[in-house]
Structures are given as structure tokens and as C-alpha cells.
Amino acid sequence: RAVDGLDADRERALLLVEQSFPIITALVPKIGYDAAADIAKEAVATGRSVREIAAERNVLGPGELDEALDVRRMTEGGIVGPGAG
């Protein structure tokens, strides 16, 4: 939803979200604080995305990483955690 005549650039928005290092909080329950902090530090230092660095380090399988970093799911609300859904 946007102002009439204004179209959102969905690809750009997704890129910006994925390059935002706070997204790392979604990985903390799965890989632990220390590993997540190391990834966040590298993302900030290099300008690379959290997803790119996490995939390179193989901290989770591709499916698990996609699920953990699913920004649409993160913004829909509801209860997230063990036993949810």
C-alpha cells in the first residue's frame, strides 16, 4: 500500500532489510549470540549482508537460513519460537 501513483521498489526494500545488520537477531536463537555477533561485525565492517556471510560460513543449511531470515514472516506478528505454528 502506498500513495496513489507511487510504487514501492520491493527488490530494493528487501535488499535494504537484508543489509541491515539488526536482522542478525533472528539467527541468535539458532546459532548463539557469539556466532551471530561475529557475523554482524563482519557485515558492518564489509558492507556485505548477514545472509551472505552466514551462508558463506555454513552456520545453517540453506533452507534453515531462508526460514530464519524470512523478513515477511518477521513482520506478520504472532508468536514465534519453539512449538509455535
N, C-alpha and C positions, 0 to 999 in steps of 0.2 A: 504494500500500500504506500502510495506516495502522492505528492502534489500532482494535480491533473497536468498532464503533459510532461512530467518528469519521470524518467525510467531509471530504476536502480541498476547499477552495474553489478550483478550478482557475483560474477567471477572475481572482480576487484575486491568486493566486500569479503568474500571467502578468503582471498589471499591475505588481506589485511588482518583478518581474525587469526589466521594460521601463523602469521608472522608476529603476532602479539605474544610475547613470552608468558603472560599470565595464564595462557591456555595450558601451561605445564601442570597446573593444579589438578587437571583431570588425570594425569599419569601418577600422581603421588600414591594413591591407594594401591596401584598395581606394581610400581617399581620401587617405591620407597622415596623418602624425602631426599636423601643424599644423591641418589642417581638422578632424580628429577632436577635438583638444584644444579648439578653439573651440566645437564642438558640446557637448562635455562641460561646459565652463564655463557655457554658456548653460543647459544642463539643470539644473545645480546652482543657478544664480542664480534661475531662474524656476520650478523645480519641475515643468517640463514633461519629457516623455520624450525620450530620444535619438531614437527613431523619429520622433516628431512633428517635431522640429527638423530632422533630416536630410531628411525628406520635404519640409518647407517650403522648405529650401534647395536641393532637387533635386540632392543630391550623387550620387545613384544613381537609376536608374529604379525604379519600384515593385516589379517582380519581383526585381531585384538587391538592393534594400533588404530585402525579405522574406527572401530567401535568406541574406543576410549576418547578419540579426538573428534567425534561426531558433533560438530557445533550446533546443528539443528536440534539434536536431542538435548544438548545442554541448555538450550533456550526455551524449551517447551514446558518446563516446570514439572512438578511431580516429585515423587520420592525416588532417589537414586541410591543404590547401594545393594549390599547382599540381600537376596530374597525379593528385591523389587521387581515388579513387572511380571 
